[in-house]
Amino acid sequence: MTTSTMTTPPMAGPPASPPLPTSRGAGRFPLSRRDALLLAAAVLACLAAGVGTAASPLIALLVTAVLALGIAIAVHPPLAAYLLVGLTPLIVGIDRGRVVPLLRPNEVLLVLCAGALIVRAAWELRTGGVRLRPRLGLVAASLVLMAFCNSVVPLLWMAVRHQPISADDLSYAAVLWKFLGLYAVVRYAVRTESHAMRTLWVSMIAGAVVAVVAILQSVQLFGIDTLLQTLYAPFGDTSVLSASRGSATLGLAAATGDLMIFNLALAAGFWRRYGFRPLIIAPLAVLFVAGIVSSGQFSTVLGLIVAIVALGIVFRRADIPIAIGVVGLGACAALAPVVATRLIGFQGASGLPDSWVGRLDNLRGYFWPRLLAHDNFLLGVQPSARVPSPDTLALPWIWIESGYTWLFWGGGVPLFAAFVLFVIVTARQSLALARRPGAVGITATAVYVAVIVVAVLMLFDPHITYRGSADMLFVLLAVMASLGSGAGAAGHDCPGGRPDPSVSSTEVEP
């Protein structure tokens, strides 16, 4: 007889835990490139702080703060754009050498941002995280050509004529290259739509602060002119701070007016794209228009008129430009004392303000004779846009107060031709990109307005190099290049509102 045996299956227990790693690196954990960079930088910062504290606690604290800021920029590049856009209008008016030897505070910030981003780019190249393939578009190429014609061309021409090259010439020859450095930093830092949107908002917030200061200064309220005298009096001349002109934190009324116009163009772009947020945009637009009037410059008022016309061309509608014009008239009425003070100048014997008469006298006496002598207008006289003043009781320098004269003085026919090329190329490209939705359309709108305004106001002063406003222009150009090249324009996340449904994203090729 066969006996069958039944086997009971084993009881199911908890799943076996995976075997413990027995390799040599079992206890280690991988670090990302970003974490490794942070760890190394933190160690260096701690060492520097420890060594420096023993010698000078204040210097150690400052160095530690600079290192920490540099690390933050290297880890998050858009921070460089936010800092430059937000702080430059507030510190650019501080005289060179007053806080830091040889440099303005905004230039120190630019050097810090550039250094941090260079370290990041070198790290990415070394680890293969990115491949740099710089593409120089027509706008950037025209900027490089302008910088070359304003530095290399006149310096070589001076050397050929055996003219002494001063430190002032070298300093002025570097101005456009400095703006190109700012362009490169922002171009590298701003990579997405959200980065660009934040940059534009930071610009308008900083512009609003400058506008408030300019308005209070022009009507001399709350002792704001006295507060500005501590840091923002150009060459120590405090009289310009109480002359019913809103120079604000830029130290130059015309530059303040330009900055207001450029930010007004941004506000108008937001207004058109996201019109359902008038409670935010409309007050900013009113503030910028009031800032334009408070600058006390007739050229700036002319710039406002030009900007209104340019906005009408971009928008192909008249409601927003007309609204801005009405706000401008209201600002003139509200700031009637400022307007009245400026109109008094036309009651002189010549019928022109003394400042205009002095401007013409300086051009006729100091600049045009040298420019026309020996055909100097062909290749320029010198990069320095000023000559020593014979009046020791006044300001130490006499500046060229004519933008187109400055072009021929600082680079001759080549610089003039390069500027014309820049205006044509930039105006055409920005007008085309202004049809796009999102940040690229808003930025291109502001670029188109800014370039047309600068081209007109160059009749009076070299607005292309004005501190503060020129910085903003180059920032806008960089943001437009970043998004318009296709890198940032592909995804229209458009934080803050819906794109304009009437505008197609395929109207313009990248």
Buried (B, 14 or more C-beta within 10 A) or exposed (E): EEEEEEEEEEEEEEEEEEEEEEEEEEEEEEEEEBEEBBEEBEEEBEEBBEEBBEEEEEEBEEBBEBBBBBBBBBBBBBBBBBBBBBBBBBBBBBBBEBEEEEBBBBBBBBBBBBBBBEBBBEBBEEEEEEEEEEEEBBBBBBBBBBBBBBBBBBBEBBEEEEBEBEEBBEBBBBBBBBBBBBBBBBBBBBBBBBBBBBBBBBBBBBBBBBBBBBBBBBBBEEEBBEBBBEBBBBEEEBEBBBBBBBBBBBBBBBBBBBBBBBBBBBBBBBBBBBBEEEEBBBEBBBBBBBBBBBBBBBBBBBBBEBBBBBBBBBBEEEEBBEBBBEBBEBBBEBBEEBBEBBEEBEEEEEEBBEEBBEBBEBBEEBBBEBBEEEEBBEBBBBBBBBBEBEEEEEBEEBBBBBBBBBBBBBBBBBBBBBBEBBBBBBBEBBBBBBBBBBBBBBBBBBBBBBBBBBBBBBEBBBBBBBBBBBBBBBBBBBBBBBBBBEBBBEEBEBEBBEBBEEBEBEEBEE
